[in-house]
């Protein structure tokens, strides 16, 4: 039972869904698998009163390879379907690994790729029961004035903690959005505002309908590493994804790295990417590169007690690169 | 506004009028009297409420009842046939894989779904399938014994040893780990 009354809408076309989201504005939310939305409604932190179900809209569930050798994935496909797809494992192993580690099997059977991409940010002070939150004034994200994590600047720093977007950003995936003005295609990276309060940069009435993964370049590999408190049913404290392409001589031609769990949006590591380009494949645990990556991160606001998180972020980024490079070389890593 | 829903539960169709705030678990337990599915965390983190939705195990506490309309639902009450326990249930009884019993319905649903999909799962697949079901009595060893027995019972085969992992005793390892 949710904490407040809701109105449920079950459109049968995308156009109807977009119209309903537009009509109810901030009072509406699209409902995909509901694995994150329903707990938020039970906690009473989500202010949406109109749920626009995507369940009865046909299509946007298939996973297929494109003529160029990339992937076309319907955003309504479940995380389980993405995780066990041989096509995804072949073209973008990092995405399969990230999807396979999101939540638990029960959650992955309901949760969708689009829902994971559009996951709300999380915080110790926000994702809590009404009784827990009643001990103090509501935090900013729950509708109050104060941020209890970033008290000095008083700006919400709730963390983005979805697994799959890091992998999608590392490989340069693009998202198709259906909205009032028709369709548009944007890099997955551009879906995020960087703000804890309202983490998505898309319009309220826009729905992510499809994800396109580009064809992997020659001699390339991908990897996703996740660090969490529990092995399953847990968000990452940190996730690191890397996509690496090697030159014919075996040096790194290009590397793209994305972290999740570090900020209010998944973030790239441009300094590390630049330092790696043209150089040799790093070993796992390379301290010099890890220090460089950590240094480029700046302040991380920690909504959880993980004091080593900045250092860990650097190390995980380098390890993800090393594993992606090993995959590019056709080596297996344990 | 209340909605008309048609729930097909354990082969029986129920026409109901429910508020959209209510989950499938609420309706199963309170309207249909099917209290086998348990309300544990009520937030999708424990697996005690697992039911089959079109053959796949899901958390009924996170599925709105209106979203389950027109789909096939199987609860733990639907596993036994004609008064005879399902082989997975028999194996749980014989191996004492039940301590307080609260997680058991979810475990049975998850294991049944696993064996329907993979008749001969390896150890890694068993652990993976059960990784969303928590037993706070920590009775995992006997639960896993029962699963292996159910596989033998159903298919006359033991788990493939090539996939065996020996250093784990349960699906939820407590220590923080970094994984590939």
Interface residues (C-beta under 8 A of the other chain):
Chain A: X1 X2 X4 X5 X6 X7 X8 X10 X31 X34 X35 X38 X39 X41 X42 X51 X53 X55 X80 X97 X101 X103 X104 X105 X106 X107 X109 X110 X223 X224 X225 X226 X227 X228 X229 X230 X231 X232 X233 X237 X316 X319 X323 X333 X334
Chain B: X1 X3 X19 X20 X21 X22 X23 X26 X42 X43 X44 X45 X47 X50 X53 X56 X57 X58 X59 X61 X62 X63 X64 X66 X67 X110 X128 X129 X131 X132 X133 X134 X171 X172 X173 X174 X176 X177 X178 X179 X180
